[in-house]
Amino acid sequence: MQTNPSIITRDVDKIAEKTGNVYESISIISQRARQISSKMKEELSGKLSEFASSVDNLEEIFENREQIEISKYYERMPKPSALAIDDFMADKVDFRIREEGTDEK
């Protein structure tokens, strides 16, 4: 049985080191993961919209190999959370930490 390559043990101290607080780091990573996820979803929707048809023909649904290959490609891609962690650890994510007591409007 092959192990899932997306399961990687992470050093929480290294993640917390960037902001001084593990929860702030996870919050930043989760926001980045949402950005990556929405971008990937837009790309996939754009590619799959080419295959949309107004007529539901059973043969077309089962024989559209290109659509299946595109879907499989996106399923094999790394998860947005893994990409976000890698970006955060490689200092590719810009973030600002708000100071307590200041109001941003």
C-alpha positions in Angstrom: 0.0 0.0 0.0 1.4 3.4 -1.0 1.3 6.2 1.5 -0.3 9.5 0.6 2.4 12.1 -0.3 0.2 14.9 1.0 0.5 13.6 4.5 3.6 15.3 5.9 4.6 15.8 9.5 5.1 19.5 10.1 7.1 21.1 12.9 4.7 23.4 14.7 7.5 25.4 16.3 8.8 26.4 12.8 5.3 27.4 11.7 4.8 29.5 14.9 8.3 31.0 14.5 7.2 33.2 11.6 4.6 35.2 13.6 5.4 34.3 17.2 2.0 32.6 17.6 0.9 29.3 16.1 -2.7 30.4 15.9 -1.8 33.5 13.9 0.3 31.4 11.6 -2.5 28.9 11.0 -4.9 31.7 10.3 -2.6 33.2 7.7 -2.1 29.7 6.1 -5.8 29.1 6.0 -6.5 32.4 4.3 -3.8 31.6 1.7 -5.3 28.2 1.2 -8.7 29.7 0.6 -7.2 32.0 -2.1 -5.4 29.1 -3.8 -8.6 27.0 -3.6 -10.8 29.7 -5.2 -8.2 30.3 -8.0 -8.1 26.5 -8.7 -11.9 26.3 -8.7 -12.2 29.2 -11.2 -9.6 27.6 -13.5 -11.4 24.2 -13.3 -14.8 25.8 -13.9 -13.5 27.7 -16.9 -12.0 24.6 -18.5 -15.1 22.5 -17.7 -17.5 25.1 -19.0 -16.2 24.4 -22.5 -17.8 21.0 -22.2 -21.2 22.2 -21.0 -24.1 21.3 -23.3 -27.7 22.3 -23.1 -28.8 18.8 -24.3 -28.3 15.9 -22.0 -27.2 13.1 -24.2 -26.2 9.9 -22.3 -23.6 8.9 -24.8 -21.9 12.4 -24.6 -21.8 12.2 -20.8 -19.9 8.9 -20.7 -17.7 9.4 -23.7 -16.2 12.8 -22.9 -12.6 11.6 -22.2 -11.1 15.2 -22.2 -13.4 16.3 -19.4 -12.5 13.2 -17.4 -8.8 13.8 -17.9 -9.1 17.5 -16.8 -10.9 16.4 -13.7 -8.3 13.7 -12.9 -5.5 16.2 -13.4 -7.1 18.6 -10.8 -7.7 15.7 -8.4 -4.0 14.7 -8.5 -2.8 18.2 -7.8 -1.6 19.0 -4.3 -4.2 20.2 -1.9 -4.5 24.0 -1.4 -3.6 23.7 2.3 -0.3 21.9 1.4 0.5 24.6 -1.1 -0.3 27.3 1.4 1.9 25.8 4.1 4.8 25.6 1.6 4.3 29.2 0.5 4.2 30.3 4.1 7.3 28.4 5.1 9.2 29.7 2.0 8.2 33.4 2.9 6.1 33.8 -0.2 3.1 35.1 1.7 2.9 38.7 2.7 1.0 39.4 5.9 0.7 42.1 8.5 -0.1 41.6 12.1 -2.5 44.1 13.6 -1.5 45.8 16.8 -4.0 45.5 19.6 -5.9 48.7 20.3 -5.7 50.0 16.7 -8.8 50.2 14.6 -8.5 49.6 10.8 -11.3 51.2 8.9 
